[in-house]
Amino acid sequence: GGFGSAVTVGAGVLAGVSASLVSQPGDTVLSVMTNTPGLSLYDAFSSLGLTGLFLGAGTRVWHVTGFITAQFVIYDSIKRAVGIPVAG
């Protein structure tokens, strides 16, 4: 059908948002521990709390999702250009 590009972009957005949100807490804890030498993992988690683990997540989602979606679109464009079927 004619939904190939929409499927590609939708998959890219879903992958980007998922990857961003899954990796955000770990990167936030790493940043806190790097900026506070001697801080234990437990102390880093405790000082941040659940909501603190996602500080900066909005910016990260936009950044990562844009790159991943672009990669999906480029990949499918190359497949179309050489005659390989794509999703959708």
TIRO-2110 file (N, C-alpha, C; in Angstrom, 1 decimal):
// TIRO-2110
0.8, -1.2, 0.0, N, 1, A
0.0, 0.0, 0.0, CA, 1, A
0.8, 1.3, 0.0, C, 1, A
0.2, 2.4, 0.2, N, 2, A
0.8, 3.7, 0.2, CA, 2, A
1.2, 4.2, 1.5, C, 2, A
1.3, 3.3, 2.5, N, 3, A
1.6, 3.8, 3.9, CA, 3, A
3.1, 3.5, 4.2, C, 3, A
3.9, 3.2, 3.3, N, 4, A
5.3, 2.9, 3.6, CA, 4, A
6.1, 4.0, 4.3, C, 4, A
5.9, 5.2, 3.9, N, 5, A
6.7, 6.3, 4.6, CA, 5, A
6.1, 6.5, 6.0, C, 5, A
4.8, 6.4, 6.1, N, 6, A
4.2, 6.6, 7.4, CA, 6, A
4.6, 5.5, 8.4, C, 6, A
4.7, 4.3, 7.9, N, 7, A
5.1, 3.2, 8.8, CA, 7, A
6.6, 3.4, 9.2, C, 7, A
7.4, 3.8, 8.3, N, 8, A
8.8, 4.1, 8.5, CA, 8, A
9.0, 5.2, 9.6, C, 8, A
8.3, 6.3, 9.4, N, 9, A
8.4, 7.4, 10.3, CA, 9, A
7.8, 7.1, 11.7, C, 9, A
6.7, 6.4, 11.6, N, 10, A
6.0, 6.0, 12.9, CA, 10, A
6.9, 5.0, 13.7, C, 10, A
7.6, 4.1, 13.0, N, 11, A
8.5, 3.2, 13.7, CA, 11, A
9.7, 3.9, 14.2, C, 11, A
10.2, 4.9, 13.4, N, 12, A
11.3, 5.7, 13.9, CA, 12, A
11.0, 6.5, 15.1, C, 12, A
9.8, 7.1, 15.1, N, 13, A
9.4, 7.9, 16.3, CA, 13, A
9.2, 6.9, 17.5, C, 13, A
8.6, 5.8, 17.4, N, 14, A
8.4, 4.9, 18.5, CA, 14, A
9.7, 4.4, 19.0, C, 14, A
10.6, 4.0, 18.1, N, 15, A
12.0, 3.6, 18.5, CA, 15, A
12.7, 4.7, 19.2, C, 15, A
12.6, 5.9, 18.7, N, 16, A
13.4, 7.0, 19.3, CA, 16, A
12.9, 7.4, 20.7, C, 16, A
11.6, 7.4, 20.9, N, 17, A
11.0, 7.8, 22.2, CA, 17, A
11.3, 6.6, 23.2, C, 17, A
11.2, 5.4, 22.7, N, 18, A
11.4, 4.3, 23.6, CA, 18, A
12.9, 4.3, 24.1, C, 18, A
13.8, 4.4, 23.1, N, 19, A
15.2, 4.4, 23.4, CA, 19, A
15.6, 5.5, 24.4, C, 19, A
15.0, 6.7, 24.1, N, 20, A
15.3, 7.9, 25.0, CA, 20, A
14.9, 7.6, 26.4, C, 20, A
13.7, 7.2, 26.6, N, 21, A
13.1, 7.0, 27.9, CA, 21, A
13.8, 5.9, 28.7, C, 21, A
14.2, 4.8, 28.0, N, 22, A
14.8, 3.7, 28.6, CA, 22, A
16.2, 4.0, 29.1, C, 22, A
16.9, 4.8, 28.3, N, 23, A
18.3, 5.1, 28.6, CA, 23, A
18.5, 6.4, 29.5, C, 23, A
17.5, 7.2, 29.6, N, 24, A
17.6, 8.4, 30.4, CA, 24, A
18.0, 8.2, 31.8, C, 24, A
17.3, 7.3, 32.6, N, 25, A
17.7, 7.2, 34.0, CA, 25, A
19.2, 6.8, 34.2, C, 25, A
19.7, 5.9, 33.4, N, 26, A
21.1, 5.5, 33.6, CA, 26, A
22.0, 6.7, 33.3, C, 26, A
21.8, 7.4, 32.3, N, 27, A
22.6, 8.6, 31.9, CA, 27, A
22.5, 9.7, 33.0, C, 27, A
21.4, 9.9, 33.6, N, 28, A
21.2, 10.9, 34.6, CA, 28, A
22.0, 10.5, 35.8, C, 28, A
21.9, 9.2, 36.3, N, 29, A
22.7, 8.7, 37.4, CA, 29, A
24.2, 8.9, 37.1, C, 29, A
24.6, 8.5, 35.9, N, 30, A
26.0, 8.6, 35.6, CA, 30, A
26.5, 10.0, 35.6, C, 30, A
25.7, 11.0, 35.2, N, 31, A
26.1, 12.4, 35.2, CA, 31, A
26.2, 12.9, 36.7, C, 31, A
25.3, 12.5, 37.5, N, 32, A
25.3, 12.9, 38.9, CA, 32, A
26.6, 12.3, 39.6, C, 32, A
26.9, 11.0, 39.3, N, 33, A
28.0, 10.4, 39.9, CA, 33, A
29.3, 11.0, 39.4, C, 33, A
29.4, 11.4, 38.2, N, 34, A
30.5, 12.0, 37.6, CA, 34, A
30.8, 13.4, 38.2, C, 34, A
29.7, 14.1, 38.4, N, 35, A
29.8, 15.5, 38.9, CA, 35, A
30.0, 15.5, 40.5, C, 35, A
29.8, 14.4, 41.1, N, 36, A
30.0, 14.3, 42.6, CA, 36, A
30.9, 13.1, 42.9, C, 36, A
32.2, 13.3, 42.8, N, 37, A
33.1, 12.1, 43.1, CA, 37, A
32.8, 11.5, 44.5, C, 37, A
32.9, 10.2, 44.5, N, 38, A
32.7, 9.5, 45.8, CA, 38, A
31.3, 9.1, 46.1, C, 38, A
30.3, 9.6, 45.3, N, 39, A
28.9, 9.3, 45.5, CA, 39, A
28.6, 7.9, 45.1, C, 39, A
27.9, 7.2, 46.0, N, 40, A
27.6, 5.8, 45.7, CA, 40, A
26.4, 5.8, 44.7, C, 40, A
26.2, 4.6, 44.1, N, 41, A
25.1, 4.4, 43.2, CA, 41, A
23.8, 4.6, 44.0, C, 41, A
23.7, 4.1, 45.2, N, 42, A
22.5, 4.2, 46.0, CA, 42, A
22.3, 5.7, 46.3, C, 42, A
23.3, 6.4, 46.7, N, 43, A
23.1, 7.8, 47.0, CA, 43, A
22.7, 8.6, 45.8, C, 43, A
23.2, 8.3, 44.7, N, 44, A
22.8, 9.0, 43.4, CA, 44, A
21.3, 8.7, 43.2, C, 44, A
20.9, 7.5, 43.3, N, 45, A
19.4, 7.2, 43.1, CA, 45, A
18.6, 7.9, 44.1, C, 45, A
19.0, 7.9, 45.4, N, 46, A
18.3, 8.5, 46.5, CA, 46, A
18.2, 10.0, 46.3, C, 46, A
19.2, 10.6, 45.9, N, 47, A
19.2, 12.1, 45.8, CA, 47, A
18.3, 12.5, 44.6, C, 47, A
18.2, 11.7, 43.6, N, 48, A
17.4, 12.1, 42.4, CA, 48, A
15.9, 11.8, 42.6, C, 48, A
15.6, 10.7, 43.2, N, 49, A
14.2, 10.2, 43.3, CA, 49, A
13.7, 9.8, 41.9, C, 49, A
12.5, 9.3, 41.8, N, 50, A
12.0, 8.7, 40.6, CA, 50, A
11.9, 9.8, 39.5, C, 50, A
11.3, 11.0, 39.8, N, 51, A
11.2, 12.0, 38.8, CA, 51, A
12.5, 12.6, 38.4, C, 51, A
13.4, 12.6, 39.3, N, 52, A
14.8, 13.2, 39.0, CA, 52, A
15.5, 12.3, 38.0, C, 52, A
15.2, 11.1, 37.9, N, 53, A
15.8, 10.2, 37.0, CA, 53, A
15.5, 10.6, 35.5, C, 53, A
14.5, 11.4, 35.4, N, 54, A
14.1, 11.7, 34.0, CA, 54, A
14.3, 13.2, 33.7, C, 54, A
15.2, 13.9, 34.5, N, 55, A
15.5, 15.3, 34.3, CA, 55, A
16.1, 15.4, 32.9, C, 55, A
15.6, 16.3, 32.1, N, 56, A
16.2, 16.5, 30.7, CA, 56, A
15.6, 15.5, 29.7, C, 56, A
14.6, 14.7, 30.1, N, 57, A
14.1, 13.7, 29.2, CA, 57, A
13.5, 14.3, 27.9, C, 57, A
12.8, 15.4, 28.1, N, 58, A
12.1, 16.0, 27.0, CA, 58, A
13.1, 16.4, 25.9, C, 58, A
14.2, 17.0, 26.3, N, 59, A
15.2, 17.4, 25.3, CA, 59, A
15.8, 16.2, 24.6, C, 59, A
16.1, 15.2, 25.5, N, 60, A
16.7, 13.9, 24.9, CA, 60, A
15.8, 13.2, 23.9, C, 60, A
14.5, 13.2, 24.2, N, 61, A
13.5, 12.6, 23.3, CA, 61, A
13.5, 13.3, 22.0, C, 61, A
13.5, 14.6, 22.0, N, 62, A
13.5, 15.3, 20.7, CA, 62, A
14.8, 15.0, 19.9, C, 62, A
15.9, 15.1, 20.6, N, 63, A
17.2, 14.9, 20.0, CA, 63, A
17.4, 13.4, 19.4, C, 63, A
17.2, 12.5, 20.3, N, 64, A
17.4, 11.1, 19.9, CA, 64, A
16.3, 10.6, 18.8, C, 64, A
15.1, 11.0, 19.0, N, 65, A
14.0, 10.6, 18.1, CA, 65, A
14.3, 11.2, 16.7, C, 65, A
14.8, 12.4, 16.6, N, 66, A
15.1, 13.0, 15.3, CA, 66, A
16.1, 12.2, 14.6, C, 66, A
17.2, 11.8, 15.3, N, 67, A
18.3, 11.0, 14.6, CA, 67, A
17.8, 9.6, 14.2, C, 67, A
17.1, 9.0, 15.1, N, 68, A
16.6, 7.6, 14.8, CA, 68, A
15.6, 7.6, 13.7, C, 68, A
14.7, 8.5, 13.7, N, 69, A
13.7, 8.6, 12.6, CA, 69, A
14.4, 8.9, 11.3, C, 69, A
15.4, 9.8, 11.3, N, 70, A
16.1, 10.1, 10.0, CA, 70, A
16.9, 8.8, 9.5, C, 70, A
17.4, 8.0, 10.5, N, 71, A
18.1, 6.8, 10.1, CA, 71, A
17.1, 5.8, 9.4, C, 71, A
15.9, 5.7, 10.0, N, 72, A
14.9, 4.8, 9.5, CA, 72, A
14.5, 5.2, 8.1, C, 72, A
14.3, 6.5, 7.9, N, 73, A
13.9, 7.0, 6.6, CA, 73, A
15.0, 6.8, 5.5, C, 73, A
16.2, 7.1, 5.9, N, 74, A
17.4, 6.9, 5.0, CA, 74, A
17.5, 5.5, 4.6, C, 74, A
17.4, 4.6, 5.6, N, 75, A
17.5, 3.2, 5.3, CA, 75, A
16.4, 2.7, 4.3, C, 75, A
15.2, 3.1, 4.6, N, 76, A
14.1, 2.6, 3.7, CA, 76, A
14.2, 3.3, 2.3, C, 76, A
14.7, 4.5, 2.3, N, 77, A
14.9, 5.2, 1.0, CA, 77, A
15.9, 4.4, 0.1, C, 77, A
17.0, 4.0, 0.8, N, 78, A
18.0, 3.2, 0.0, CA, 78, A
17.5, 1.9, -0.4, C, 78, A
16.7, 1.2, 0.5, N, 79, A
16.0, 0.0, 0.1, CA, 79, A
15.1, 0.2, -1.1, C, 79, A
14.3, 1.2, -1.1, N, 80, A
13.4, 1.5, -2.3, CA, 80, A
14.2, 1.8, -3.5, C, 80, A
15.3, 2.6, -3.4, N, 81, A
16.2, 2.9, -4.5, CA, 81, A
16.8, 1.7, -5.2, C, 81, A
17.0, 0.7, -4.5, N, 82, A
17.6, -0.5, -5.1, CA, 82, A
16.6, -1.6, -5.3, C, 82, A
15.3, -1.3, -5.1, N, 83, A
14.3, -2.3, -5.4, CA, 83, A
14.0, -3.3, -4.4, C, 83, A
14.4, -3.1, -3.1, N, 84, A
14.1, -4.0, -2.0, CA, 84, A
12.8, -3.6, -1.4, C, 84, A
11.8, -4.5, -1.1, N, 85, A
10.6, -4.1, -0.5, CA, 85, A
10.8, -3.5, 0.9, C, 85, A
9.9, -2.6, 1.3, N, 86, A
10.0, -2.0, 2.6, CA, 86, A
8.6, -2.3, 3.3, C, 86, A
8.6, -2.1, 4.6, N, 87, A
7.4, -2.3, 5.4, CA, 87, A
6.3, -1.3, 5.0, C, 87, A
5.1, -1.7, 5.1, N, 88, A
3.9, -0.8, 4.8, CA, 88, A
3.5, -1.0, 3.4, C, 88, A
END
